[in-house]
Amino acid sequence: TSLRLMEAIEKRVVSGLGTSCAEDLARLDDYYITRLCSDRVARCIVARMAELQVGLREATKHYLALAIRLQEAVQRELPESFRWSLPRPARDYLEQLRILGLREKAPWALGDFSATARSRMNRLRDF
C-alpha cells in the first residue's frame, strides 16, 4: 500500500507540474525529490524548476536558499547519471545554483577571498 500511495502522489505531482508556480516547486522537500520520487518524476520537477528559474529571477529570489538546498541534495544523493539525463537547461540551472551556493558558503573555492568580508560588511550595514 505504501508503494501505491507513492505512485498516487507522484501522479498528482506530475499532473500539476505544468500549472505549478515557483512557490509550489520551491516548497517541495529535497528529501522527497531525491529519495522518494522516481528518477522520472525528479527529472520532471528539476526541469520545471529550471524552466521557471526558481530562485534566480527577481520575482523568485526569496526561494534561492531552497533551490540551492535542492541542488546540494541532487549532487549529494543522486548519481552523476541523473544530472546528465536532465535537459541541458536544467543542468545549466543546477550549475548556476551550485556556483551561487559556493559563493555564499565557500567563496575561496571560486577564488573570491573578499566575498566573505564583503558579505559581513553588508550585514553590518543593515543594522
Z-matrix of the N, CA and C atoms (Angstrom, degrees):
N
C 1 1.458
C 2 1.521 1 111.45
N 3 1.320 2 118.05 1 -31.96
C 4 1.460 3 120.24 2 177.96
C 5 1.527 4 110.55 3 -63.32
N 6 1.317 5 115.97 4 -39.83
C 7 1.457 6 120.57 5 178.96
C 8 1.528 7 110.63 6 -63.72
N 9 1.317 8 116.16 7 -42.05
C 10 1.472 9 119.50 8 178.83
C 11 1.525 10 111.08 9 -65.26
N 12 1.320 11 116.06 10 -37.82
C 13 1.457 12 119.89 11 178.17
C 14 1.528 13 110.19 12 -63.29
N 15 1.325 14 117.08 13 -46.32
C 16 1.464 15 120.58 14 179.40
C 17 1.532 16 111.23 15 -62.39
N 18 1.319 17 116.59 16 -39.92
C 19 1.464 18 120.00 17 177.82
C 20 1.521 19 111.01 18 -63.46
N 21 1.317 20 116.98 19 -39.03
C 22 1.466 21 121.34 20 178.86
C 23 1.533 22 110.47 21 -66.42
N 24 1.318 23 116.30 22 -41.92
C 25 1.466 24 120.16 23 178.86
C 26 1.531 25 109.86 24 -64.25
N 27 1.332 26 115.89 25 -45.47
C 28 1.463 27 119.66 26 179.31
C 29 1.521 28 111.39 27 -59.82
N 30 1.326 29 116.26 28 -42.75
C 31 1.461 30 121.04 29 179.34
C 32 1.526 31 110.41 30 -59.18
N 33 1.319 32 115.36 31 -43.80
C 34 1.464 33 120.05 32 -179.40
C 35 1.532 34 111.36 33 -66.83
N 36 1.318 35 116.63 34 -41.64
C 37 1.465 36 120.58 35 178.61
C 38 1.524 37 110.08 36 -62.10
N 39 1.312 38 116.90 37 -49.17
C 40 1.465 39 120.71 38 -178.36
C 41 1.527 40 111.37 39 -62.96
N 42 1.314 41 117.30 40 -40.61
C 43 1.471 42 119.56 41 -179.10
C 44 1.522 43 111.89 42 -66.31
N 45 1.332 44 117.24 43 -26.06
C 46 1.457 45 119.91 44 -179.69
C 47 1.514 46 115.01 45 -96.56
N 48 1.316 47 118.18 46 -0.94
C 49 1.466 48 120.55 47 -176.70
C 50 1.526 49 113.23 48 -60.86
N 51 1.292 50 116.59 49 -39.31
C 52 1.462 51 120.06 50 -177.09
C 53 1.513 52 113.32 51 -63.71
N 54 1.306 53 117.13 52 -28.81
C 55 1.461 54 121.11 53 -179.23
C 56 1.526 55 112.96 54 -105.87
N 57 1.326 56 116.55 55 1.36
C 58 1.462 57 120.34 56 -178.95
C 59 1.516 58 110.78 57 -70.78
N 60 1.315 59 115.03 58 140.31
C 61 1.459 60 120.02 59 176.06
C 62 1.523 61 109.12 60 -92.72
N 63 1.307 62 115.98 61 173.22
C 64 1.461 63 121.42 62 -178.42
C 65 1.526 64 111.47 63 -58.52
N 66 1.325 65 116.93 64 -39.76
C 67 1.466 66 119.79 65 -179.48
C 68 1.525 67 111.29 66 -62.42
N 69 1.331 68 116.91 67 -43.89
C 70 1.468 69 120.61 68 179.42
C 71 1.522 70 110.67 69 -57.88
N 72 1.311 71 116.33 70 -44.99
C 73 1.460 72 121.13 71 -177.54
C 74 1.525 73 112.13 72 -71.17
N 75 1.317 74 116.45 73 -41.00
C 76 1.462 75 120.01 74 -178.66
C 77 1.524 76 111.27 75 -64.67
N 78 1.300 77 116.50 76 -29.69
C 79 1.460 78 120.02 77 -177.04
C 80 1.532 79 113.54 78 -85.12
N 81 1.323 80 117.94 79 -4.61
C 82 1.461 81 119.49 80 173.28
C 83 1.522 82 108.03 81 -67.99
N 84 1.292 83 116.65 82 130.06
C 85 1.458 84 121.36 83 -175.55
C 86 1.527 85 111.01 84 -68.45
N 87 1.334 86 115.82 85 136.19
C 88 1.465 87 119.69 86 -179.33
C 89 1.532 88 111.59 87 -64.08
N 90 1.323 89 118.06 88 -31.81
C 91 1.470 90 121.03 89 176.74
C 92 1.526 91 109.81 90 -64.10
N 93 1.313 92 116.44 91 -42.63
C 94 1.464 93 120.68 92 178.19
C 95 1.531 94 110.31 93 -60.78
N 96 1.318 95 116.17 94 -46.58
C 97 1.466 96 120.24 95 -176.56
C 98 1.524 97 111.91 96 -66.91
N 99 1.329 98 117.18 97 -43.22
C 100 1.462 99 119.64 98 -173.25
C 101 1.517 100 114.87 99 -88.22
N 102 1.323 101 117.71 100 -22.51
C 103 1.463 102 119.03 101 -175.79
C 104 1.520 103 115.01 102 -116.45
N 105 1.306 104 117.14 103 -30.54
C 106 1.461 105 119.26 104 -174.53
C 107 1.528 106 113.57 105 -101.47
N 108 1.311 107 116.20 106 -31.22
C 109 1.470 108 119.97 107 -179.68
C 110 1.529 109 110.51 108 -76.06
N 111 1.311 110 114.40 109 153.07
C 112 1.461 111 118.75 110 170.44
C 113 1.531 112 107.97 111 -70.71
N 114 1.312 113 116.80 112 160.13
C 115 1.466 114 120.26 113 178.95
C 116 1.521 115 111.31 114 -57.97
N 117 1.300 116 116.46 115 -39.77
C 118 1.468 117 120.74 116 -179.21
C 119 1.522 118 111.38 117 -59.65
N 120 1.321 119 116.43 118 -45.76
C 121 1.468 120 120.69 119 -179.14
C 122 1.527 121 110.40 120 -69.93
N 123 1.322 122 116.90 121 -41.94
C 124 1.474 123 120.08 122 177.99
C 125 1.528 124 110.37 123 -60.18
N 126 1.339 125 117.30 124 -40.91
C 127 1.467 126 120.56 125 177.50
C 128 1.527 127 110.63 126 -62.00
N 129 1.313 128 116.55 127 -42.40
C 130 1.473 129 120.47 128 179.48
C 131 1.525 130 111.18 129 -62.18
N 132 1.330 131 116.59 130 -42.52
C 133 1.463 132 120.92 131 -179.33
C 134 1.524 133 110.62 132 -65.07
N 135 1.321 134 117.02 133 -48.45
C 136 1.469 135 120.33 134 -178.67
C 137 1.528 136 110.17 135 -64.41
N 138 1.309 137 117.52 136 -40.05
C 139 1.469 138 120.72 137 179.13
C 140 1.530 139 110.85 138 -63.42
N 141 1.315 140 117.12 139 -40.14
C 142 1.475 141 120.61 140 178.68
C 143 1.533 142 110.55 141 -67.91
N 144 1.320 143 116.85 142 -40.23
C 145 1.468 144 119.73 143 176.96
C 146 1.524 145 110.03 144 -62.04
N 147 1.322 146 116.67 145 -39.75
C 148 1.462 147 120.95 146 178.49
C 149 1.527 148 110.17 147 -65.62
N 150 1.308 149 116.19 148 -40.92
C 151 1.459 150 120.87 149 179.24
C 152 1.533 151 110.54 150 -59.66
N 153 1.321 152 116.71 151 -41.51
C 154 1.463 153 121.43 152 -179.67
C 155 1.524 154 112.59 153 -85.77
N 156 1.357 155 116.47 154 -7.26
C 157 1.461 156 121.83 155 -178.89
C 158 1.533 157 110.95 156 54.19
N 159 1.326 158 115.58 157 47.75
C 160 1.456 159 121.81 158 -177.99
C 161 1.528 160 109.89 159 -59.58
N 162 1.323 161 115.92 160 124.46
C 163 1.455 162 122.14 161 179.92
C 164 1.514 163 114.18 162 90.28
N 165 1.318 164 118.08 163 -15.88
C 166 1.464 165 120.62 164 -176.45
C 167 1.527 166 112.95 165 -102.44
N 168 1.297 167 116.99 166 -27.22
C 169 1.465 168 120.10 167 179.07
C 170 1.523 169 109.80 168 -84.43
N 171 1.303 170 114.82 169 157.65
C 172 1.470 171 120.51 170 -178.80
C 173 1.536 172 111.19 171 -56.77
N 174 1.310 173 116.72 172 -41.78
C 175 1.473 174 120.51 173 -177.61
C 176 1.524 175 113.23 174 -69.42
N 177 1.333 176 117.25 175 -20.22
C 178 1.468 177 120.07 176 -176.54
C 179 1.524 178 113.00 177 -119.26
N 180 1.320 179 117.62 178 12.31
C 181 1.464 180 119.84 179 -175.23
C 182 1.527 181 112.82 180 -62.48
N 183 1.323 182 117.76 181 -22.96
C 184 1.465 183 119.85 182 178.45
C 185 1.534 184 111.71 183 -71.70
N 186 1.317 185 117.79 184 -8.29
C 187 1.472 186 121.94 185 175.04
C 188 1.525 187 112.16 186 -99.78
N 189 1.317 188 117.00 187 6.90
C 190 1.462 189 120.26 188 -176.86
C 191 1.520 190 112.11 189 -58.50
N 192 1.313 191 117.98 190 -43.83
C 193 1.478 192 120.20 191 -179.04
C 194 1.526 193 111.24 192 -61.20
N 195 1.333 194 116.99 193 -39.00
C 196 1.467 195 120.10 194 178.16
C 197 1.525 196 111.08 195 -68.46
N 198 1.325 197 116.39 196 -38.48
C 199 1.464 198 120.30 197 178.98
C 200 1.530 199 110.61 198 -66.69
N 201 1.330 200 116.65 199 -40.35
C 202 1.466 201 120.09 200 177.80
C 203 1.517 202 109.97 201 -65.06
N 204 1.315 203 117.19 202 -39.89
C 205 1.468 204 120.64 203 178.45
C 206 1.533 205 110.61 204 -62.24
N 207 1.323 206 116.88 205 -39.26
C 208 1.469 207 119.97 206 176.50
C 209 1.526 208 110.33 207 -64.35
N 210 1.322 209 117.12 208 -44.24
C 211 1.463 210 120.24 209 179.47
C 212 1.519 211 110.75 210 -59.62
N 213 1.320 212 116.82 211 -43.15
C 214 1.464 213 120.26 212 178.99
C 215 1.526 214 111.13 213 -63.12
N 216 1.334 215 116.89 214 -39.68
C 217 1.464 216 120.57 215 178.57
C 218 1.520 217 111.14 216 -66.96
N 219 1.322 218 117.14 217 -40.46
C 220 1.469 219 120.85 218 177.71
C 221 1.523 220 109.51 219 -61.62
N 222 1.316 221 116.10 220 -44.80
C 223 1.469 222 119.99 221 -179.70
C 224 1.528 223 111.54 222 -65.28
N 225 1.322 224 116.25 223 -38.86
C 226 1.466 225 121.11 224 -175.55
C 227 1.532 226 112.42 225 -80.75
N 228 1.314 227 118.24 226 -40.40
C 229 1.464 228 122.41 227 -169.17
C 230 1.529 229 115.21 228 -97.62
N 231 1.304 230 117.25 229 -26.39
C 232 1.463 231 119.55 230 -174.27
C 233 1.528 232 110.25 231 -108.04
N 234 1.312 233 116.59 232 149.38
C 235 1.472 234 119.44 233 -179.15
C 236 1.530 235 111.76 234 -68.92
N 237 1.293 236 115.03 235 158.61
C 238 1.470 237 121.44 236 178.60
C 239 1.537 238 110.94 237 -56.09
N 240 1.321 239 116.30 238 -33.24
C 241 1.468 240 119.92 239 179.93
C 242 1.526 241 111.62 240 -61.84
N 243 1.333 242 117.36 241 -28.94
C 244 1.464 243 119.91 242 176.98
C 245 1.525 244 109.47 243 -63.03
N 246 1.332 245 116.74 244 -48.94
C 247 1.464 246 120.34 245 -178.82
C 248 1.530 247 110.82 246 -61.80
N 249 1.333 248 116.33 247 -40.13
C 250 1.462 249 118.79 248 -179.41
C 251 1.522 250 112.29 249 -71.64
N 252 1.315 251 117.81 250 -18.30
C 253 1.464 252 120.25 251 178.09
C 254 1.527 253 112.09 252 -83.53
N 255 1.328 254 116.47 253 -8.31
C 256 1.466 255 120.68 254 178.23
C 257 1.519 256 110.40 255 -76.62
N 258 1.325 257 116.99 256 153.04
C 259 1.469 258 118.90 257 173.31
C 260 1.534 259 110.04 258 -61.68
N 261 1.298 260 117.12 259 153.84
C 262 1.467 261 122.07 260 -176.72
C 263 1.536 262 112.74 261 -52.65
N 264 1.341 263 119.38 262 -45.55
C 265 1.474 264 118.36 263 179.52
C 266 1.538 265 112.67 264 -59.89
N 267 1.314 266 117.68 265 -33.93
C 268 1.465 267 121.12 266 179.23
C 269 1.528 268 110.24 267 -71.13
N 270 1.317 269 117.80 268 -39.28
C 271 1.473 270 120.67 269 176.22
C 272 1.527 271 110.46 270 -63.86
N 273 1.333 272 116.13 271 -41.82
C 274 1.465 273 120.25 272 178.23
C 275 1.529 274 110.91 273 -63.76
N 276 1.321 275 116.43 274 -39.53
C 277 1.467 276 121.82 275 178.28
C 278 1.524 277 110.22 276 -61.66
N 279 1.327 278 117.24 277 -47.84
C 280 1.460 279 120.53 278 178.62
C 281 1.523 280 111.20 279 -61.96
N 282 1.313 281 117.31 280 -36.78
C 283 1.464 282 120.65 281 178.78
C 284 1.529 283 110.82 282 -66.81
N 285 1.325 284 117.10 283 -40.74
C 286 1.467 285 119.97 284 176.11
C 287 1.528 286 110.42 285 -60.26
N 288 1.315 287 116.31 286 -43.45
C 289 1.462 288 120.31 287 179.07
C 290 1.530 289 110.82 288 -64.55
N 291 1.314 290 117.06 289 -38.99
C 292 1.468 291 120.99 290 178.98
C 293 1.531 292 110.45 291 -61.03
N 294 1.318 293 115.97 292 -45.40
C 295 1.462 294 120.63 293 -179.79
C 296 1.527 295 111.02 294 -65.48
N 297 1.323 296 117.11 295 -41.78
C 298 1.462 297 120.04 296 177.80
C 299 1.525 298 111.07 297 -63.71
N 300 1.323 299 116.89 298 -38.40
C 301 1.459 300 120.88 299 177.07
C 302 1.514 301 111.39 300 -64.87
N 303 1.319 302 116.78 301 -42.04
C 304 1.472 303 120.51 302 177.21
C 305 1.521 304 111.31 303 -64.99
N 306 1.311 305 115.96 304 -39.47
C 307 1.464 306 119.80 305 -178.93
C 308 1.526 307 110.83 306 -59.55
N 309 1.330 308 116.18 307 -36.59
C 310 1.467 309 120.33 308 -179.88
C 311 1.527 310 112.72 309 -82.28
N 312 1.332 311 116.35 310 -43.04
C 313 1.463 312 119.92 311 -171.83
C 314 1.522 313 114.51 312 -94.37
N 315 1.318 314 116.97 313 -29.46
C 316 1.474 315 120.09 314 -176.52
C 317 1.527 316 109.94 315 -146.48
N 318 1.328 317 117.59 316 65.90
C 319 1.471 318 119.70 317 -176.00
C 320 1.521 319 113.60 318 -60.36
N 321 1.336 320 116.95 319 -26.90
C 322 1.461 321 119.69 320 178.02
C 323 1.524 322 112.35 321 -62.34
N 324 1.345 323 116.46 322 -25.54
C 325 1.463 324 120.47 323 178.74
C 326 1.527 325 110.79 324 -67.72
N 327 1.322 326 115.95 325 -23.88
C 328 1.461 327 120.53 326 178.96
C 329 1.526 328 111.99 327 -99.68
N 330 1.330 329 116.38 328 1.22
C 331 1.453 330 120.31 329 -179.53
C 332 1.515 331 113.53 330 83.14
N 333 1.345 332 118.21 331 9.27
C 334 1.454 333 122.44 332 -179.14
C 335 1.524 334 108.84 333 -103.93
N 336 1.316 335 115.84 334 88.02
C 337 1.458 336 120.71 335 -175.38
C 338 1.525 337 112.46 336 -77.06
N 339 1.306 338 117.40 337 -20.38
C 340 1.457 339 119.97 338 -177.48
C 341 1.526 340 112.82 339 -88.91
N 342 1.307 341 118.27 340 -6.57
C 343 1.465 342 120.96 341 -176.44
C 344 1.525 343 111.76 342 -62.63
N 345 1.319 344 117.59 343 -40.79
C 346 1.459 345 120.53 344 -179.74
C 347 1.521 346 110.17 345 -63.62
N 348 1.298 347 116.61 346 -45.74
C 349 1.462 348 120.28 347 179.47
C 350 1.524 349 110.48 348 -63.80
N 351 1.311 350 116.48 349 -42.82
C 352 1.464 351 120.91 350 179.16
C 353 1.526 352 110.42 351 -62.72
N 354 1.319 353 117.33 352 -41.25
C 355 1.459 354 122.19 353 178.81
C 356 1.523 355 110.70 354 -62.47
N 357 1.321 356 116.66 355 -43.67
C 358 1.477 357 120.38 356 179.05
C 359 1.527 358 111.03 357 -65.14
N 360 1.314 359 117.07 358 -40.39
C 361 1.470 360 120.15 359 178.74
C 362 1.519 361 110.79 360 -63.63
N 363 1.319 362 117.41 361 -41.38
C 364 1.468 363 120.52 362 178.68
C 365 1.519 364 111.43 363 -63.04
N 366 1.319 365 116.93 364 -39.29
C 367 1.474 366 120.58 365 177.93
C 368 1.523 367 110.74 366 -64.92
N 369 1.337 368 116.95 367 -40.73
C 370 1.461 369 120.36 368 178.90
C 371 1.527 370 111.60 369 -64.99
N 372 1.321 371 116.73 370 -37.02
C 373 1.458 372 120.42 371 178.20
C 374 1.514 373 112.59 372 -64.01
N 375 1.337 374 116.32 373 -30.67
C 376 1.464 375 120.66 374 -178.40
C 377 1.529 376 112.58 375 -69.43
N 378 1.321 377 116.77 376 -19.74
C 379 1.477 378 119.29 377 -178.67
C 380 1.472 379 111.63 378 -82.87
